[in-house]
Amino acid sequence: MLNSPQEALLAIIQRTLWSKDIPVENADWGKIERLAKQQGVLWMLYPGMKNNKNCIPAELFKEWRSVTHSGVLYNEQLNDFQSELLAWLDGRGIRAAILKGTSCSRYYPYPSIRPLGDIDILVDQENMSILAEYLTFSGFCSSNIQHGFHIGYYRDEITVEVHYRCSELPENSGTRAVIAAENGFLDSIEFAKYDGLTFPVLSESNQALMLLMHMERHMQEDGIGLRQLCDWAMFVYGSNPEHWKETIPLLKSCGLFMYAEILTAVCIKYLGMDSSYASWVSEVSEKIAIDMIEDIFRGGNMGDADAQNAGSLFTDRSLMGTQTFWGLNGMFAKMRNLAYRKWPIVQRHRILLPVFYLYIPLIYVVHSLARKNAKRNVFSAIKISSRRKRLYNALHLYEV
């Protein structure tokens, strides 16, 4: 069950998203702030509580206001470069679409204050090299961390992730349909507008598929927070309801419709979204809804709340749908893929793998021993992993 700071944070989010007059008083504001940081929704505290600021310590409220204003300034900086980049691509006839970022912000009641992390842009794979040349010429450096679907570029505070696919996919019955859909993403680009910005986005059916793929991958690798759940809620609420006639068959063919239903039911129950905007959702059990919201709080925004990776210690996404997904096989697969991602030299020289099979658990043990109740850390990881197994079995990800 949820604790008091978690319930208070959910109430503040409802105040921000839907202007609901839900009282939040006698709260531990320090705990709420720490929780909001972990969940990637710190920016919601100021707009959610500005009409009741008298119940909050003045210095804390000033800090929240500063976070929101700083976020707006950073968004402007990022959007300026995004517009510059899109103009350069358009001038060369290169197809592109913005993933996440502003494509999610447009559905919020205050698009300009939803913080942007980076610029995620989808292009055809054959255009990756020319875009790399442009970014390098513009002062960006490429990341050393290898991903199977995008390359990251960094300059000062700006990060650009250039995608030729939206996500890595495990071998599963639904992934063939996902790949077929992805191959047509840039064939049905639409244009979104807000605050003087105009930018290419995916069609709303493809946007739904992309968001679910993004959440599914991060949920299994590190964790998703309330930030990602809010993005999904605002998409369901703000998109044209007619698109679901096309979206639902697409999600069913990819094995992601049940995931969409459960996430949406959680948005209705815990974020206060009006159920009339999701009449396509069937009844979801109370137990699964609780398991999902608890998993979101456990993981946090990209795993920020799970310092020990306890929730995913014994699982690896690449084995999803197989009998070896859980337990020791899952743990070794997890370590292998972690080594490949963080130390690319291992992928070129796989003879080094046994070293990291020892190094990664050693680091985990050292970090655990540095904490109180060290023995409980391992038992906690096993318990959390078992609970997540039940949740994942209910999601039937990519199962058609």
C-alpha positions in Angstrom: 0.0 0.0 0.0 1.1 3.6 -0.6 2.4 5.7 2.3 1.5 9.3 3.2 4.2 11.1 1.1 3.3 9.0 -2.0 -0.5 9.8 -1.6 0.3 13.5 -1.1 2.5 13.6 -4.2 -0.3 11.9 -6.3 -2.7 14.5 -5.0 -0.4 17.4 -6.0 0.0 15.8 -9.5 -3.8 15.8 -9.8 -3.9 19.4 -8.8 -1.4 20.2 -11.5 -2.8 18.1 -14.4 -6.5 18.6 -13.8 -6.7 21.7 -11.5 -8.5 19.5 -8.9 -8.9 21.2 -5.5 -7.6 18.3 -3.4 -6.4 19.4 0.1 -2.7 18.6 0.9 -2.0 19.7 4.4 0.1 18.7 7.4 2.4 16.9 5.0 6.1 16.2 5.3 7.2 18.5 2.5 10.8 17.4 2.6 9.9 13.8 2.0 7.5 14.9 -0.8 10.3 16.9 -2.5 12.7 14.0 -2.3 10.1 11.6 -3.7 9.2 14.1 -6.5 12.9 14.2 -7.5 13.1 10.5 -7.7 9.9 10.3 -9.8 10.9 13.1 -12.2 8.0 15.3 -11.3 9.7 18.0 -9.1 8.4 20.6 -11.5 4.8 19.8 -10.6 5.1 20.9 -7.0 5.1 24.6 -7.8 2.1 24.8 -10.2 0.3 22.2 -8.0 0.6 24.1 -4.7 1.0 27.8 -5.7 -2.6 28.5 -4.7 -2.0 27.0 -1.2 1.6 28.1 -0.6 0.9 29.3 2.9 1.0 25.7 4.2 4.6 25.2 2.8 7.8 26.5 4.3 8.7 29.7 2.3 12.2 28.7 1.4 11.1 25.4 0.1 8.3 27.0 -2.0 10.9 29.5 -3.5 13.1 26.5 -4.4 10.2 24.8 -6.3 9.4 28.1 -8.1 13.0 28.4 -9.1 13.1 24.8 -10.4 10.1 25.5 -12.6 11.5 28.8 -14.0 14.9 27.3 -14.6 13.2 24.5 -16.5 11.4 26.9 -18.7 14.7 28.6 -19.6 16.4 25.3 -20.4 13.4 24.2 -22.5 13.8 27.4 -24.6 17.5 26.6 -25.1 16.7 23.1 -26.2 13.8 24.1 -28.4 16.0 26.7 -30.2 18.5 24.0 -31.2 15.7 21.6 -32.1 14.2 24.1 -34.5 17.7 24.7 -36.0 18.3 21.0 -36.4 14.9 20.4 -38.0 15.4 23.3 -40.4 18.7 21.8 -41.5 17.1 18.4 -42.0 14.2 19.9 -43.9 16.6 21.8 -46.2 18.2 18.6 -47.3 14.9 16.6 -47.6 15.7 14.3 -44.8 12.7 12.8 -43.1 12.6 13.1 -39.3 10.2 13.0 -36.3 10.6 14.1 -32.7 10.2 11.2 -30.2 9.2 12.0 -26.6 10.2 15.5 -25.5 8.0 18.2 -27.1 5.9 15.4 -28.7 4.8 14.6 -25.1 4.8 18.2 -23.8 2.1 19.3 -26.3 -0.6 17.3 -24.5 0.0 19.0 -21.1 -2.0 22.0 -19.8 1.3 23.9 -19.5 3.6 22.6 -22.3 6.4 25.1 -21.8 7.0 24.1 -18.1 7.2 20.3 -18.6 11.0 19.7 -18.4 12.7 18.4 -21.5 15.6 16.0 -20.9 17.1 15.9 -24.4 16.2 15.9 -28.1 15.2 12.4 -29.4 14.9 12.4 -33.2 14.0 9.5 -35.5 15.6 9.4 -39.0 16.1 6.7 -41.6 19.1 4.6 -40.9 20.9 5.6 -44.1 20.8 9.3 -42.9 22.6 8.6 -39.6 26.0 9.3 -41.0 25.2 12.7 -42.5 23.4 13.8 -39.3 26.5 12.7 -37.4 28.7 14.9 -39.6 26.4 17.9 -39.0 26.3 17.4 -35.2 30.1 16.9 -35.0 30.6 20.1 -37.1 28.3 21.8 -34.6 30.5 20.9 -31.7 28.9 17.7 -30.4 30.7 14.7 -29.3 29.3 11.2 -29.7 28.7 8.9 -26.7 31.0 5.9 -26.0 28.1 3.9 -24.7 26.7 1.6 -27.4 23.0 1.2 -28.0 21.4 -1.0 -30.6 18.9 1.7 -31.8 20.4 5.2 -31.3 23.5 7.2 -30.9 23.8 10.0 -28.4 25.6 13.3 -29.0 26.6 15.8 -26.3 27.5 19.5 -26.3 27.5 21.5 -23.1 24.0 21.0 -21.6 22.3 19.7 -24.8 22.0 16.1 -25.6 20.7 14.8 -29.0 19.8 11.1 -29.4 19.6 10.2 -33.0 17.4 7.1 -33.5 17.0 4.8 -36.5 14.6 2.7 -34.3 12.6 3.5 -31.2 13.8 0.7 -29.0 15.6 -2.5 -28.8 13.3 -5.5 -28.9 13.5 -8.9 -27.4 12.8 -12.0 -29.4 9.1 -12.5 -28.9 5.9 -13.2 -30.8 4.8 -9.6 -31.0 8.1 -8.0 -32.0 7.7 -8.8 -35.7 4.6 -6.7 -35.8 6.4 -3.9 -33.9 9.3 -3.9 -36.4 6.8 -3.8 -39.3 5.1 -0.8 -37.8 8.4 0.9 -37.0 9.4 0.6 -40.6 6.5 2.8 -41.5 6.8 5.4 -38.8 8.3 8.1 -41.0 5.7 7.4 -43.8 2.9 9.0 -41.7 4.5 12.1 -40.1 2.2 14.7 -38.7 3.1 18.3 -37.5 2.4 19.5 -34.0 2.3 23.2 -32.9 2.4 25.0 -29.6 4.0 28.2 -28.2 5.2 29.2 -31.7 6.9 25.8 -32.3 6.2 23.6 -35.3 7.8 20.1 -35.4 7.2 16.7 -37.0 5.8 13.9 -34.8 4.5 10.4 -35.3 0.9 9.7 -36.0 -1.1 9.3 -32.8 -1.3 5.5 -33.3 2.4 5.3 -33.7 2.9 7.7 -30.8 1.0 5.3 -28.6 3.2 2.4 -29.7 6.4 4.4 -29.3 5.5 5.5 -25.7 4.6 2.0 -24.7 7.8 0.6 -26.1 9.8 3.3 -24.3 8.1 2.7 -21.0 8.4 -1.1 -21.3 12.1 -1.0 -22.0 12.9 1.4 -19.1 10.6 -0.4 -16.7 12.5 -3.6 -17.2 16.0 -2.2 -17.3 15.9 0.5 -14.6 12.4 1.6 -13.8 9.9 4.2 -14.8 8.6 6.9 -12.6 5.5 9.1 -12.4 7.0 11.3 -15.1 6.5 8.6 -17.7 3.1 7.6 -16.3 2.0 11.3 -16.5 3.2 11.4 -20.2 1.0 8.5 -21.0 -2.0 9.9 -19.1 -1.8 13.2 -20.9 -1.5 11.5 -24.3 -4.6 9.4 -23.6 -6.4 12.5 -22.4 -5.3 15.0 -25.0 -5.1 12.9 -28.2 -7.9 12.7 -30.7 -10.2 9.9 -29.4 -10.8 8.7 -33.0 -7.3 7.3 -33.3 -8.0 4.4 -30.9 -10.0 2.7 -33.7 -6.6 2.3 -35.5 -4.4 2.1 -32.4 -6.1 -0.7 -30.5 -5.8 -3.3 -33.3 -2.1 -2.1 -33.7 -1.4 -2.6 -30.0 -3.1 -6.0 -30.0 -1.1 -7.2 -33.0 2.1 -6.2 -31.1 1.1 -7.7 -27.8 1.1 -4.3 -26.0 -2.7 -3.7 -25.6 -2.9 -5.3 -22.1 0.0 -3.1 -21.0 -1.8 0.0 -22.3 -5.0 -1.0 -20.5 -3.2 -1.6 -17.2 -1.2 1.7 -17.4 -4.4 3.6 -18.3 -6.3 2.0 -15.4 -3.5 3.1 -13.1 -3.7 6.7 -14.5 -7.5 6.7 -13.7 -7.1 5.3 -10.2 -4.0 7.1 -9.0 -3.6 10.2 -11.3 -7.3 11.1 -11.3 -7.8 10.9 -15.1 -11.4 10.9 -16.2 -12.3 7.4 -17.2 -14.5 8.7 -20.0 -11.3 9.4 -22.0 -10.5 5.7 -22.0 -13.7 3.8 -22.6 -11.7 1.1 -24.3 -10.2 0.0 -21.0 -11.7 -3.2 -19.5 -11.7 -3.9 -15.8 -8.2 -4.3 -14.3 -7.8 -6.1 -11.0 -7.1 -4.1 -7.9 -4.0 -6.3 -7.3 -2.4 -5.6 -10.6 -3.1 -1.9 -10.4 -1.4 -1.8 -6.9 1.5 -3.9 -8.2 2.0 -1.5 -11.1 1.9 1.7 -9.0 4.2 0.2 -6.4 6.7 -0.8 -9.1 6.6 2.7 -10.5 7.4 4.2 -7.0 10.1 1.5 -6.5 11.9 2.3 -9.7 11.5 6.0 -10.1 12.4 8.1 -13.2 14.9 5.9 -15.1 15.7 4.0 -11.9 16.5 7.0 -9.7 14.6 5.5 -6.7 16.3 2.0 -7.0 19.9 2.8 -6.1 20.8 -0.9 -5.9 18.9 -2.1 -9.0 17.2 -4.5 -6.7 14.1 -4.8 -8.8 15.9 -6.0 -11.9 18.8 -7.9 -10.4 17.6 -11.3 -11.4 16.0 -10.5 -14.7 17.1 -9.5 -18.2 14.8 -8.1 -20.8 16.5 -10.0 -23.7 15.2 -13.3 -22.3 11.6 -12.0 -21.8 9.0 -14.7 -22.7 11.4 -17.6 -22.1 11.7 -19.9 -19.1 15.1 -18.5 -18.3 13.8 -14.9 -17.9 14.0 -15.2 -14.1 16.7 -16.5 -11.7 20.4 -17.2 -12.4 20.1 -17.3 -16.2 18.4 -13.9 -16.1 21.1 -12.5 -13.7 24.0 -13.6 -16.0 22.2 -12.2 -19.1 21.7 -9.0 -17.2 25.4 -8.8 -16.3 26.4 -9.6 -19.9 24.2 -6.9 -21.4 25.2 -4.4 -18.7 28.9 -5.0 -19.5 28.3 -4.6 -23.2 26.4 -1.3 -22.6 28.8 0.3 -20.1 32.1 -1.1 -21.4 31.9 -1.4 -25.2 35.3 -3.0 -25.3 33.8 -6.2 -23.8 31.6 -6.6 -26.9 34.7 -6.5 -29.1 36.7 -8.8 -26.8 34.2 -11.2 -25.2 37.0 -13.1 -23.5 36.8 -10.3 -20.9 33.2 -11.3 -19.9 34.2 -13.6 -17.0 36.0 -10.6 -15.4 32.7 -8.6 -15.4 30.7 -11.6 -14.1 32.9 -11.2 -11.0 33.3 -7.4 -11.0 29.6 -6.5 -11.2 28.4 -8.7 -8.3 31.4 -7.5 -6.3 30.4 -3.9 -6.7 26.8 -4.7 -5.8 27.9 -6.5 -2.6 30.3 -3.6 -1.6 27.5 -1.1 -2.1 25.1 -3.3 -0.1 27.5 -3.7 2.8 27.9 0.1 3.0 24.2 0.3 3.8 22.4 -0.6 7.0 20.8 -4.0 7.1 23.1 -5.4 4.4 21.7 -8.9 4.6 18.2 -7.6 4.0 19.3 -5.9 0.8 19.8 -9.3 -1.0 16.7 -10.8 0.4 14.8 -7.6 -0.5 16.1 -8.0 -4.1 14.8 -11.6 -4.3 11.4 -10.5 -2.8 11.0 -7.6 -5.2 12.0 -9.8 -8.2 9.4 -12.3 -7.2 6.7 -9.6 -7.0 7.8 -8.2 -10.4 7.5 -11.6 -11.9 3.8 -11.7 -11.0 3.3 -8.3 -12.5 5.2 -9.1 -15.7 3.2 -12.3 -16.2 0.0 -10.3 -16.0 1.3 -7.8 -18.6 1.9 -10.4 -21.3 4.4 -8.1 -23.0 4.7 -8.7 -26.8 2.6 -11.8 -26.5 0.0 -12.0 -29.3 
